[in-house]
């Protein structure tokens, strides 16, 4: 995803009819120029259209646990692992977990 500069952005107000008929163009401008639009119906703001990246950065709060995991992964340079290695690690973990689960099931299933 492209980096967005920190310059102040203005909201462009668009009537709902225009937003509906020109949605493709609005989405292109949002994606390429990082513009924001307020969709207006009968003089009342109804919705805001902005990029997902900008929404996540400005409005979606990241759970503290996830932020901590990301910091630890970055410190250990795990954020640089190729996708193939990540998938292998996930597979290993799942195999181990299944194995442990089966052992516990067998242990509790034995007559006492």
BAGUSE-370606 format. One record per residue (C-alpha): residue in three letters; residue number from 0; x, y, z. Coordinates in steps of 0.1 Angstrom, whole numbers, plus 2048, in hexadecimal, padded with zeros to 3 digits. Layout:
<marses>
<marse><residuo>Ala</residuo><num>NUM</num><c1>X</c1><c2>Y</c2><c3>Z</c3></marse>
...
</marses>
This chain:
<marses>
<marse><residuo>Unk</residuo><num>0</num><c1>800</c1><c2>800</c2><c3>800</c3></marse>
<marse><residuo>Unk</residuo><num>1</num><c1>80C</c1><c2>823</c2><c3>7F9</c3></marse>
<marse><residuo>Unk</residuo><num>2</num><c1>816</c1><c2>83A</c2><c3>815</c3></marse>
<marse><residuo>Unk</residuo><num>3</num><c1>800</c1><c2>857</c2><c3>81B</c3></marse>
<marse><residuo>Unk</residuo><num>4</num><c1>80F</c1><c2>879</c2><c3>823</c3></marse>
<marse><residuo>Unk</residuo><num>5</num><c1>804</c1><c2>88B</c2><c3>843</c3></marse>
<marse><residuo>Unk</residuo><num>6</num><c1>7F7</c1><c2>8A9</c2><c3>830</c3></marse>
<marse><residuo>Unk</residuo><num>7</num><c1>7D4</c1><c2>8B6</c2><c3>839</c3></marse>
<marse><residuo>Unk</residuo><num>8</num><c1>7B9</c1><c2>8A8</c2><c3>823</c3></marse>
<marse><residuo>Unk</residuo><num>9</num><c1>798</c1><c2>8B8</c2><c3>81C</c3></marse>
<marse><residuo>Unk</residuo><num>10</num><c1>778</c1><c2>8A4</c2><c3>818</c3></marse>
<marse><residuo>Unk</residuo><num>11</num><c1>766</c1><c2>8A7</c2><c3>7F8</c3></marse>
<marse><residuo>Unk</residuo><num>12</num><c1>740</c1><c2>8A6</c2><c3>7FB</c3></marse>
<marse><residuo>Unk</residuo><num>13</num><c1>72D</c1><c2>892</c2><c3>7E1</c3></marse>
<marse><residuo>Unk</residuo><num>14</num><c1>708</c1><c2>88E</c2><c3>7DD</c3></marse>
<marse><residuo>Unk</residuo><num>15</num><c1>6FC</c1><c2>86A</c2><c3>7E0</c3></marse>
<marse><residuo>Unk</residuo><num>16</num><c1>6F0</c1><c2>869</c2><c3>7BC</c3></marse>
<marse><residuo>Unk</residuo><num>17</num><c1>713</c1><c2>873</c2><c3>7AF</c3></marse>
<marse><residuo>Unk</residuo><num>18</num><c1>723</c1><c2>85A</c2><c3>7C7</c3></marse>
<marse><residuo>Unk</residuo><num>19</num><c1>70D</c1><c2>83F</c2><c3>7BA</c3></marse>
<marse><residuo>Unk</residuo><num>20</num><c1>713</c1><c2>846</c2><c3>795</c3></marse>
<marse><residuo>Unk</residuo><num>21</num><c1>738</c1><c2>84F</c2><c3>798</c3></marse>
<marse><residuo>Unk</residuo><num>22</num><c1>742</c1><c2>836</c2><c3>7B3</c3></marse>
<marse><residuo>Unk</residuo><num>23</num><c1>75E</c1><c2>827</c2><c3>79D</c3></marse>
<marse><residuo>Unk</residuo><num>24</num><c1>76E</c1><c2>849</c2><c3>798</c3></marse>
<marse><residuo>Unk</residuo><num>25</num><c1>76B</c1><c2>852</c2><c3>7BD</c3></marse>
<marse><residuo>Unk</residuo><num>26</num><c1>77B</c1><c2>831</c2><c3>7C7</c3></marse>
<marse><residuo>Unk</residuo><num>27</num><c1>798</c1><c2>837</c2><c3>7AE</c3></marse>
<marse><residuo>Unk</residuo><num>28</num><c1>79E</c1><c2>859</c2><c3>7BD</c3></marse>
<marse><residuo>Unk</residuo><num>29</num><c1>79D</c1><c2>84B</c2><c3>7E0</c3></marse>
<marse><residuo>Unk</residuo><num>30</num><c1>7B6</c1><c2>830</c2><c3>7D7</c3></marse>
<marse><residuo>Unk</residuo><num>31</num><c1>7CD</c1><c2>846</c2><c3>7C1</c3></marse>
<marse><residuo>Unk</residuo><num>32</num><c1>7CB</c1><c2>868</c2><c3>7D2</c3></marse>
<marse><residuo>Unk</residuo><num>33</num><c1>7C1</c1><c2>85E</c2><c3>7F5</c3></marse>
<marse><residuo>Unk</residuo><num>34</num><c1>7A3</c1><c2>875</c2><c3>7F3</c3></marse>
<marse><residuo>Unk</residuo><num>35</num><c1>786</c1><c2>874</c2><c3>80B</c3></marse>
<marse><residuo>Unk</residuo><num>36</num><c1>762</c1><c2>879</c2><c3>802</c3></marse>
<marse><residuo>Unk</residuo><num>37</num><c1>743</c1><c2>880</c2><c3>816</c3></marse>
<marse><residuo>Unk</residuo><num>38</num><c1>723</c1><c2>873</c2><c3>806</c3></marse>
<marse><residuo>Unk</residuo><num>39</num><c1>707</c1><c2>88B</c2><c3>80C</c3></marse>
<marse><residuo>Unk</residuo><num>40</num><c1>6E1</c1><c2>885</c2><c3>809</c3></marse>
<marse><residuo>Unk</residuo><num>41</num><c1>6C9</c1><c2>8A2</c2><c3>80B</c3></marse>
<marse><residuo>Unk</residuo><num>42</num><c1>6E3</c1><c2>8B7</c2><c3>81C</c3></marse>
<marse><residuo>Unk</residuo><num>43</num><c1>6EC</c1><c2>89E</c2><c3>837</c3></marse>
<marse><residuo>Unk</residuo><num>44</num><c1>70D</c1><c2>88B</c2><c3>837</c3></marse>
<marse><residuo>Unk</residuo><num>45</num><c1>706</c1><c2>865</c2><c3>834</c3></marse>
<marse><residuo>Unk</residuo><num>46</num><c1>728</c1><c2>854</c2><c3>82F</c3></marse>
<marse><residuo>Unk</residuo><num>47</num><c1>74D</c1><c2>859</c2><c3>82B</c3></marse>
<marse><residuo>Unk</residuo><num>48</num><c1>761</c1><c2>849</c2><c3>810</c3></marse>
<marse><residuo>Unk</residuo><num>49</num><c1>786</c1><c2>845</c2><c3>817</c3></marse>
<marse><residuo>Unk</residuo><num>50</num><c1>7A2</c1><c2>82C</c2><c3>811</c3></marse>
<marse><residuo>Unk</residuo><num>51</num><c1>7A3</c1><c2>80D</c2><c3>827</c3></marse>
<marse><residuo>Unk</residuo><num>52</num><c1>7C7</c1><c2>815</c2><c3>830</c3></marse>
<marse><residuo>Unk</residuo><num>53</num><c1>7BE</c1><c2>837</c2><c3>83C</c3></marse>
<marse><residuo>Unk</residuo><num>54</num><c1>7A0</c1><c2>82A</c2><c3>850</c3></marse>
<marse><residuo>Unk</residuo><num>55</num><c1>7B5</c1><c2>80F</c2><c3>861</c3></marse>
<marse><residuo>Unk</residuo><num>56</num><c1>7D1</c1><c2>828</c2><c3>869</c3></marse>
<marse><residuo>Unk</residuo><num>57</num><c1>7B9</c1><c2>843</c2><c3>877</c3></marse>
<marse><residuo>Unk</residuo><num>58</num><c1>79B</c1><c2>832</c2><c3>885</c3></marse>
<marse><residuo>Unk</residuo><num>59</num><c1>79F</c1><c2>80D</c2><c3>88B</c3></marse>
<marse><residuo>Unk</residuo><num>60</num><c1>7AF</c1><c2>806</c2><c3>8AC</c3></marse>
<marse><residuo>Unk</residuo><num>61</num><c1>7C7</c1><c2>7E8</c2><c3>8AD</c3></marse>
<marse><residuo>Unk</residuo><num>62</num><c1>7C3</c1><c2>7D1</c2><c3>8CA</c3></marse>
<marse><residuo>Unk</residuo><num>63</num><c1>7DF</c1><c2>7D6</c2><c3>8E3</c3></marse>
<marse><residuo>Unk</residuo><num>64</num><c1>7E8</c1><c2>7B1</c2><c3>8E1</c3></marse>
<marse><residuo>Unk</residuo><num>65</num><c1>7EC</c1><c2>7B2</c2><c3>8BB</c3></marse>
<marse><residuo>Unk</residuo><num>66</num><c1>801</c1><c2>7D1</c2><c3>8BD</c3></marse>
<marse><residuo>Unk</residuo><num>67</num><c1>818</c1><c2>7C0</c2><c3>8D7</c3></marse>
<marse><residuo>Unk</residuo><num>68</num><c1>81B</c1><c2>7A1</c2><c3>8C1</c3></marse>
<marse><residuo>Unk</residuo><num>69</num><c1>824</c1><c2>7B6</c2><c3>8A3</c3></marse>
<marse><residuo>Unk</residuo><num>70</num><c1>83F</c1><c2>7C9</c2><c3>8B7</c3></marse>
<marse><residuo>Unk</residuo><num>71</num><c1>84E</c1><c2>7A8</c2><c3>8C3</c3></marse>
<marse><residuo>Unk</residuo><num>72</num><c1>84E</c1><c2>79A</c2><c3>8A0</c3></marse>
<marse><residuo>Unk</residuo><num>73</num><c1>85F</c1><c2>7B9</c2><c3>893</c3></marse>
<marse><residuo>Unk</residuo><num>74</num><c1>879</c1><c2>7B8</c2><c3>8AE</c3></marse>
<marse><residuo>Unk</residuo><num>75</num><c1>881</c1><c2>794</c2><c3>8A6</c3></marse>
<marse><residuo>Unk</residuo><num>76</num><c1>880</c1><c2>79D</c2><c3>881</c3></marse>
<marse><residuo>Unk</residuo><num>77</num><c1>864</c1><c2>783</c2><c3>87B</c3></marse>
<marse><residuo>Unk</residuo><num>78</num><c1>852</c1><c2>79D</c2><c3>866</c3></marse>
<marse><residuo>Unk</residuo><num>79</num><c1>86B</c1><c2>795</c2><c3>84B</c3></marse>
<marse><residuo>Unk</residuo><num>80</num><c1>862</c1><c2>770</c2><c3>848</c3></marse>
<marse><residuo>Unk</residuo><num>81</num><c1>856</c1><c2>766</c2><c3>825</c3></marse>
<marse><residuo>Unk</residuo><num>82</num><c1>832</c1><c2>75A</c2><c3>823</c3></marse>
<marse><residuo>Unk</residuo><num>83</num><c1>83D</c1><c2>736</c2><c3>81C</c3></marse>
<marse><residuo>Unk</residuo><num>84</num><c1>850</c1><c2>735</c2><c3>83D</c3></marse>
<marse><residuo>Unk</residuo><num>85</num><c1>833</c1><c2>744</c2><c3>850</c3></marse>
<marse><residuo>Unk</residuo><num>86</num><c1>81C</c1><c2>729</c2><c3>842</c3></marse>
<marse><residuo>Unk</residuo><num>87</num><c1>834</c1><c2>70E</c2><c3>84B</c3></marse>
<marse><residuo>Unk</residuo><num>88</num><c1>836</c1><c2>71B</c2><c3>86F</c3></marse>
<marse><residuo>Unk</residuo><num>89</num><c1>810</c1><c2>71C</c2><c3>871</c3></marse>
<marse><residuo>Unk</residuo><num>90</num><c1>80E</c1><c2>6F8</c2><c3>864</c3></marse>
<marse><residuo>Unk</residuo><num>91</num><c1>828</c1><c2>6EC</c2><c3>87E</c3></marse>
<marse><residuo>Unk</residuo><num>92</num><c1>815</c1><c2>6FD</c2><c3>89A</c3></marse>
<marse><residuo>Unk</residuo><num>93</num><c1>7F4</c1><c2>6EE</c2><c3>88F</c3></marse>
<marse><residuo>Unk</residuo><num>94</num><c1>804</c1><c2>6CB</c2><c3>88C</c3></marse>
<marse><residuo>Unk</residuo><num>95</num><c1>812</c1><c2>6CE</c2><c3>8AF</c3></marse>
<marse><residuo>Unk</residuo><num>96</num><c1>7F1</c1><c2>6DA</c2><c3>8BD</c3></marse>
<marse><residuo>Unk</residuo><num>97</num><c1>7DE</c1><c2>6BD</c2><c3>8AD</c3></marse>
<marse><residuo>Unk</residuo><num>98</num><c1>7F8</c1><c2>6A5</c2><c3>8BB</c3></marse>
<marse><residuo>Unk</residuo><num>99</num><c1>7F5</c1><c2>6B3</c2><c3>8DE</c3></marse>
<marse><residuo>Unk</residuo><num>100</num><c1>7CF</c1><c2>6B3</c2><c3>8DB</c3></marse>
<marse><residuo>Unk</residuo><num>101</num><c1>7CF</c1><c2>68E</c2><c3>8D1</c3></marse>
<marse><residuo>Unk</residuo><num>102</num><c1>7E6</c1><c2>685</c2><c3>8ED</c3></marse>
<marse><residuo>Unk</residuo><num>103</num><c1>7CF</c1><c2>695</c2><c3>906</c3></marse>
<marse><residuo>Unk</residuo><num>104</num><c1>7B1</c1><c2>684</c2><c3>8F7</c3></marse>
<marse><residuo>Unk</residuo><num>105</num><c1>7C2</c1><c2>663</c2><c3>8FA</c3></marse>
<marse><residuo>Unk</residuo><num>106</num><c1>7CD</c1><c2>669</c2><c3>91D</c3></marse>
<marse><residuo>Unk</residuo><num>107</num><c1>7AA</c1><c2>672</c2><c3>929</c3></marse>
<marse><residuo>Unk</residuo><num>108</num><c1>79B</c1><c2>655</c2><c3>916</c3></marse>
<marse><residuo>Unk</residuo><num>109</num><c1>7B0</c1><c2>63B</c2><c3>928</c3></marse>
<marse><residuo>Unk</residuo><num>110</num><c1>79D</c1><c2>628</c2><c3>943</c3></marse>
<marse><residuo>Unk</residuo><num>111</num><c1>7A9</c1><c2>631</c2><c3>966</c3></marse>
</marses>
